[in-house]
Amino acid sequence: MPEDHVHHVPLIDQSEAPRPRAVRARHAASIIVLRQRGDDLEMLMGMRGARHRFMPNRLVFPGGAVDRADLSAPCATPLAPVTERLLRKNASARLAHGLGIAAARELAEETGLSLGSPPHLGVLHLLARAVTPPSNPIRFNARFLVAQAEHVSGTLGGDGELENLRFYPMQEALALDLAMPTRRVLERLRLWLGMSEAERAAQTHSPVMLRDRGWRME
């Protein structure tokens, strides 16, 4: 075939191929309920069932996404000043309130335990924030809040979303096959527990885990 009849197909530059748009991370709150049993520190945790799209068959803390109604739901006591100050590093006042409400609501729904109705948000402490990597199809911008078991009432039960729901001793939990973010949060919890009340009250920064880049302070 003559040269002028040859059709040249241009090569596709793979570097210019459109990248899939990252899924926006939903605001979420998880709550770590702590209790002391002798020398053991225990945390309320449960196993997510195999049907869940996000972290199936993994031991987690109660929690979930913030609902629109959470942003304006009533509370018995507002967030403590230090907790609100730290949440406001990455949230509006309305969202900070909604995160506290979401933590209390998810606790009641998933475990049957309650911070009151309306909930007492003043007993919540911010431990850390964690953001799911942009490559994941399901993403959360999750805040991990801590509450002592003495501030919680009710009978352990819940809606069945979490299986094997109970208080796990720290050493037992760390010996299990935990998802990396859960393990990192437990490690931060141990550091937080080593702080005095005065040190916690004086906090001006809190850790945020960008799972593809590790921890940083904000």
Secondary structure as UniProt FT lines:
FT   HELIX           3..5
FT   HELIX           14..16
FT   STRAND          26..37
FT   TURN            38..39
FT   STRAND          40..48
FT   TURN            50..51
FT   TURN            56..57
FT   STRAND          59..60
FT   STRAND          63..65
FT   HELIX           68..72
FT   HELIX           81..87
FT   TURN            88..89
FT   HELIX           93..111
FT   STRAND          113..114
FT   TURN            116..119
FT   HELIX           121..123
FT   STRAND          125..131
FT   TURN            134..135
FT   STRAND          140..148
FT   HELIX           149..151
FT   STRAND          153..154
FT   STRAND          162..169
FT   HELIX           170..175
FT   HELIX           180..193
FT   HELIX           197..201
FT   STRAND          207..210
FT   TURN            211..213
FT   STRAND          214..217
//
